[in-house]
């Protein structure tokens, strides 16, 4: 099961999605960058970006959410050359 998290949701809906993810009631979170800043979950195994991050610093911070417990984790970016050119 998966849940979503984005700025267009009500605060209550965002809290519920966050709680379900942190308490392992769901395994997948589909989210905008608004979610990553408040996450304190050491066993995130995968971070997948659909689109290029704005800059390398943002990417570094966002992938830092994975594997905080020391176990292997993966980070993947799906992008195209137009996205890279847009962020230059």
ABEGO torsion letter per residue (X at the ends): XBBBBBAABBAAAAAAAAAAAAAGABABBBBBAAAAAABBBAABABBBBBEBBABAAAAAAAAAABGAAGBBBBBBBBBBAAAAAAAX
